[in-house]
């Protein structure tokens, strides 16, 4: 447009003459004066030039107005805030974005200082920016926090420069970067957490190549960030897992998106360790693997400590054989298999003949060394499936499963007798020993641990009475026991209907104050002919009769009635009642719903109820059991894990399940005054439980010495004959 306006004069004159030639009429023959003609011609040319210039100016004016209107629209509706400011920072003009950002109409912003909207400690940065702009210096982008009239705050990225038209004005642009600033802060926090985590973090791409590690990774694995570059995650794997593990891992990540468990790792120095590992898979929008995020920690020492505690609790420290606790657990499992599959189980009870004479003559050191040799010789006579245990002193037991009859047990007993005939050479002494063996069969001679032990023990003493070095089968009472079992199975269904069941309660006291904090409900059967029967004498039969669920619900209901009566007018804290849960009902979600309904019906707070489960009930670790325990815990009722320490499932249960209380098995408690190992185990259990936030109950406290040792160990509660025997609730004294 400016080029059109500034055409040179010669070109303009040429065009004017062309226009004049078209307009000019034929020459007037009467006018022949040359000068006059030239003058008129010149005037007309100038006229046409002026007309053309005027037309060009009008066109330029219209185009300038269109450009101005477009600029004003762009200025007003730009997504960036514009401020025209004087040297003092006073607002002279703004666009709509600036008005909306500050929450004030444009006309009300004019004349106000922009700095009034800026956080006080950042106003100096704004003033410095304006000073540099008016001085003609280069200004860098800066961020300031502003406070709109409507409240809150926003982060602006500002730039300033001299106004292109008004040199006395500064044009300041502000871009709202609040979201970006918040994202930066979030990323900074995430980065600091990533760097400060005690757990190792490893991020790998879709091909398992490591792209990032945190400092904890270097501390744990020995590999620096530089050393992991372009390496795959196999760099730290020990590959000790069974065949097919990696395929299972990939399949789980692909379908579920995460995996958690133990993986064997290898340190840079070659040392292997066990890592508790969590892996998450991030996918892109198309569902393809994008990043693998692996978080892990070294649990080697934890596993070693757990193994040590378990071995101390379940193995004889002298011979390395299973002790009484583990033996009972194995026997319990064996009996359960007999019930399911119908095979026979044999229990062999061994006692060394005249072992006391060896101890008295050569001393306990020789006696202990002899027991070690006996254990090794007996072990060589066993099958891999048999369980050899040392109960105490010179008493050993053997569990033999999957028998068609008693022939297999006789064969093993014969091998043992033969093996024991060979002399023992111990610390320079040649010693001759023999053994007496008693044999009891399950289910012929009993289907309960106590019954089988009693039968095998009686048979062993019968062998001793006949001179020893022989085996004897339990006899004489087998048929009677079977007849009694059948009679009880007939009477059981009618017992519930006739109201022959009752509850006895045993106090659980707070050791530090002697205050009764809980009572445990214990089931009794007042049999019209046999008298009071304990639960262990008939619950196994109740399971076979399909009565366990009904009995459990009856016990729960009766326990609520008693605890409601005891807590009436008691005040805080209320008394709790501990109720034992049977194996058959563990995992019955419907049963938990019935409990909740009973709690509402009686008006008893869920916190007053403690559901006791044993370690062995959790051996079948599955989602159903986990869901059941979680539902009980979420309802407000407490979970107590009793008989703790008698199997390997105990410690993992504390990690997996929401347990509230730990009940240490009475076998440990009763041995505390006599065995340093048992004291150490109990102290360790209490310390571990407290670190996990659990309260501890010691079962089977019978003497003041046991109580004092438990108090010194920091145990919370005690239960046993020292504090009161189980009695009907009407015979219990008022609880303090």
C-alpha positions, 0 to 999 in steps of 0.5 A, a space after each residue: 500500500 505504501 508503494 502505491 502511495 509513493 509512486 514516482 512523479 513521472 509515472 503518475 504524470 504519464 498515467 494522468 496524461 493518458 487519462 486526459 487524452 481519453 477525456 479531452 474533446 477534439 481541438 478547438 480550431 479557434 484556439 490556436 495559441 500554443 501557450 494557452 493550450 500548454 497551460 490548460 493541459 498542465 492544469 488538467 494533468 495536475 487535476 487528474 494527479 490529485 484525483 488519483 492521489 486522493 483515491 489512493 489515500 482513501 484506499 490506504 485509510 480504509 485498509 489502515 482502519 481494517 488493520 487497526 480493528 484486527 489488531 484491537 480484536 487480537 489484543 483484546 481476545 489474546 489468551 495472554 494478558 497484556 498490560 500497558 504500564 507507565 514507569 511507576 507500574 500504573 496500568 494504562 490499558 489492559 486486554 480481556 485476558 488481563 481483566 479476567 486473570 485479576 478478576 476486575 473489569 478493564 475500566 476499573 483496572 486503569 489507574 491502579 498499580 499492577 504491583 498491588 496484585 503481586 505477592 509482596 516479596 516479589 514486587 521488587 522483581 516486577 519493579 526491576 523488570 520495569 526499570 530495565 525495560 524503560 532503560 532499554 535493557 534486555 529483560 529475561 522472563 520471570 515468574 511472579 505470584 499474583 492474587 486475583 480479587 476473587 481469592 486464590 493465587 496464580 503464577 504468571 510468567 512475565 516479559 516487558 518491553 517499550 511500547 512500539 508506539 508510545 515510548 513512554 509506555 511499557 508493554 508487559 505480557 503475562 502468561 498463566 503458568 500456574 499448572 506448569 509451576 504446580 507440575 514442577 513442584 510435584 515433579 520436584 517432590 517426586 524426585 526428592 522422594 525417589 532420591 530419598 527412598 530407602 528401597 531400591 527403585 529401578 525403571 526399565 523400558 519395554 525391552 527391560 533395559 534399565 533407564 533410571 535407578 535411585 541412590 538406594 539401588 546403588 547402595 543395595 546392588 553395588 552398581 552405579 547409575 553409569 554402570 546400569 546404562 544400556 544394561 537389562 534387568 538381568 544385571 541384578 538377577 540371580 535366576 534361582 527361581 524354578 523353571 517357568 518363573 519368568 513366564 509366570 511373571 510376564 503373564 501376571 504383569 501383562 494381565 494384572 499390571 503388577 506383581 509382588 514376591 521374593 526374587 533372588 538377586 546378585 550383588 555386584 560383588 557376586 553375593 546372592 541375596 533375597 529381595 522382596 520385590 514389587 513390579 508395576 507395568 506402565 502401558 501406553 495408550 495402545 496397551 503396549 508395555 512402556 515402563 517397568 517400575 521395580 521396587 525392592 529391598 533386601 530381606 535376607 537377614 529377615 528371612 534368616 531371623 525368621 528361620 532361626 526363630 522357627 528352628 529354635 521353636 520347632 527343632 531340638 537344639 541337641 539332636 536337630 530333630 523336630 521337637 514336641 511342638 513340631 511333632 504335634 503339628 506333623 501328627 495333627 496333619 497326619 491325622 487330618 489326612 487319615 480322616 480324608 483318605 482312610 489310610 492308617 497312621 502309626 505312632 511309634 513311641 521309643 524309650 532308650 533302655 537304661 539310659 539313666 545309668 549312662 548319664 549317672 555313670 559317665 555324666 551328662 556330656 557323654 549322655 548328650 553325645 550318645 543322644 546325638 548318635 542315637 538320633 543319627 542312627 534312627 534317622 538312617 532307619 527312616 523313610 523320607 516321608 516318616 517324621 522322627 522327633 525327640 520329645 524330651 530326655 531319651 524319648 523319641 517318636 516316629 510318625 509313619 503314614 500311608 499304611 494299609 495296616 500295622 505291617 509297615 510299622 512292624 517292619 520299621 520297628 524291627 529295623 530300629 531294634 536291629 540298628 540299636 543292637 550295635 554298640 555306640 562309641 562315644 568320647 572313647 566309651 563303648 556303650 550298649 543300648 536297647 530300646 523299647 517301642 510302643 505302637 499305636 494306630 490311627 484311627 484304630 487306637 484313637 483319632 486325637 493326638 492325646 489319645 494316640 500318645 497315651 496309647 503308644 506310651 502305654 504300649 511302650 511301658 508294656 514293652 519295658 515291663 517285659 524286659 525292654 528291647 522289644 515292640 508292643 502294640 497298644 491293645 485292650 482298649 482299642 475296641 472300647 475307644 471305637 465304641 465310645 467314639 460311635 456312641 458320642 457321634 450318636 449323642 452329639 446332635 441331641 446334645 445341642 438340642 437338649 442344651 447339654 453344651 455350656 461355656 466356661 470362661 478363663 480370665 486373661 489378665 493384664 500383667 502390669 496391673 493384674 486387671 482382667 482384660 479379657 475372658 476366653 470362652 471354652 466349650 464344654 459338653 455335660 454328657 449325661 453318662 461321661 460327665 464334663 467333656 472338653 471341646 477337644 474330645 468331641 469337636 473332631 466328631 462334630 466336624 464329621 457330623 456336620 455340626 461345627 457351624 451350628 456349634 460355632 454360632 451357638 458359642 458366639 451367641 452365648 458369649 455375647 450374652 455373657 459379655 453384655 452382662 459383665 460389661 453392664 455398668 462396668 465402664 471403660 475399658 470394657 471387658 473383651 471375650 475371646 472366642 475360638 474359631 474352628 477350622 471348618 468355619 474359617 473362610 465362611 463369609 456368611 458366618 461373619 454376616 451372622 456374627 454381625 447381626 448377632 452383635 447388633 441384636 445384643 448391642 455389643 460393640 465389635 471391639 469387645 469380641 476377639 476371634 481366636 484362630 491357630 497357625 495351623 488353620 492358616 496353612 492353606 493360604 488362599 484368597 478365601 481365608 484372607 478375605 474372611 479374616 479381612 472381613 472379620 477385622 474390618 467389622 471391628 472385631 479383633 483377631 488373635 493368633 494362638 499357639 504361636 510358634 509351633 509351625 512355620 506359618 506363624 511369622 508369614 501370617 503376621 505379614 499377610 493377615 491383619 492380626 491384632 493379638 499374638 498368643 504364645 503357645 504354653 509349651 514355651 511359657 512353661 519351659 521359660 524357667 528351665 531353658 534359656 532357649 525358650 526364654 530367648 524365643 519368648 523374648 524375641 516373639 514379644 519384641 517382634 510382636 510389639 514392633 509390628 504393633 501387636 499385643 501379646 498374650 502368654 498362654 499356660 502361665 502356672 507359676 509366679 516365676 513364669 509370670 515374673 519372667 513374662 513381665 520382665 520380657 514386656 508381655 502384655 497379658 497372661 492366661 493360665 491356672 495362676 490367674 484362674 481356671 476355666 469356670 462357668 461365668 456365674 462362678 467367676 468373681 467380679 472383674 476389676 
